[in-house]
Amino acid sequence: MNHYAKCCKAAPKQKVHTVDEEAEDEEEFIVDEVHTSTSEKEEWVVPVEVNETIIPFKLDTGAQVNLVSWEHYKAMTKKSKMHPVKIKVTGYTGERVPVKGGCVATFRYKKTPDKSTAADRG
């Protein structure tokens, strides 16, 4: 039962050596905008109706919140009531985007309505 490997007459077991290779730190890339040389427009901007007022929106498919500038909010013909919000909005680089408040608004693009909450930028 109890024996030492040095004294054991059984065939020696082969040792297995393993090498764990760690990949070098990968660079992280963040894409903000993609431009093509064949594109005539510099930005992907579409007219969106917000509470019966047409506002040009720069589309961002990865955004988690709809932002309306304070100037566009003031220009709306049918304003939604502004309410305080406790949210932190940051851009893709991590910079903080100031927010004055939020409102529930009806967004309409190509005759398709969508009711959602918009944060008004300060």
TARAWO-V99825 format. One record per residue. N is the residue number from 0. NEAR is the number of other C-alpha atoms within 10 Angstrom. Layout:
n = {N	N}
near = {NEAR	NEAR}
//
This chain:
n = {0	1	2	3	4	5	6	7	8	9	10	11	12	13	14	15	16	17	18	19	20	21	22	23	24	25	26	27	28	29	30	31	32	33	34	35	36	37	38	39	40	41	42	43	44	45	46	47	48	49	50	51	52	53	54	55	56	57	58	59	60	61	62	63	64	65	66	67	68	69	70	71	72	73	74	75	76	77	78	79	80	81	82	83	84	85	86	87	88	89	90	91	92	93	94	95	96	97	98	99	100	101	102	103	104	105	106	107	108	109	110	111	112	113	114	115	116	117	118	119	120	121}
near = {3	4	7	8	10	7	7	9	8	7	6	9	7	6	6	6	6	6	6	6	6	6	6	6	6	6	6	5	6	8	6	9	9	8	11	8	7	6	8	8	10	11	13	13	13	13	14	18	21	26	19	15	18	18	20	15	16	13	12	13	6	7	10	8	12	16	19	19	15	15	11	15	23	10	13	16	12	13	16	16	10	15	11	11	13	8	11	9	17	11	10	12	8	8	9	11	13	14	20	15	18	22	18	16	20	16	22	18	13	8	9	8	12	12	12	13	15	21	27	21	19	12}
//
